[in-house]
Amino acid sequence: MRPVGIVSVAVVPGPASIGPEAFIPDAGLRARAVETLRIRAKRTFHPGTDVERCEAQAARSALETAGIGPEKIDLVIHASTTPPPRSLYSRSAGVMKAVGAGRAYGFDVMAGCNGATWALANAKSLLLTHDEWTTALVLVSDQLASYVDYANETHLPLFNWADAVSAVVLRKGEA
């Protein structure tokens, strides 16, 4: 059995991210977050950021870094806790369309904080059980910072909720 390994990782903070000052207006809560949670900085998307565009950007970057064209992708898995932008919408299908991975199979994983782990585990298992599949693209995307009310002390445990998009390419036979 050939191993499955990660050959490329892309994270997109870029111009879509801002520093924590703009979204933590309450100095007391900010101080408690640093003291209690040891969080010194937090990345969040600007209001109105097109997260789907960021997902496509991360996917393209991971594929480019891996030296793989979208036609080589066999599987796309998208993990997120954030509800999709439209009902009955598959985020993995949106990424597949955006990058041109039309022959790939895809599905979404909504497993909270464990979503990335489950998506990677599923990708590895599916690559190992399907002889004809060699390449998977896994995306992890969340836009959770907007759910936190920074003026509300009871939201302190949610302070670690942030916004980010990342993409990973896995290949069978790579270690």
ABEGO torsion letter per residue (X at the ends): XBBBBBABBBBBAEAABBBAAAABABAAAAAAAAAAAGBABBBBBBBGBBAAAAAAAAAAAAAAAAGBBAAABABBBBBBABBBABBGBBAAAAAAAAAGBAABBBBBBBAEAAAAAAAAAAAAAAAAABAABABBBBBBBBBAAAABBAABAAAAAAAABBBBBBBBBBBBGBX
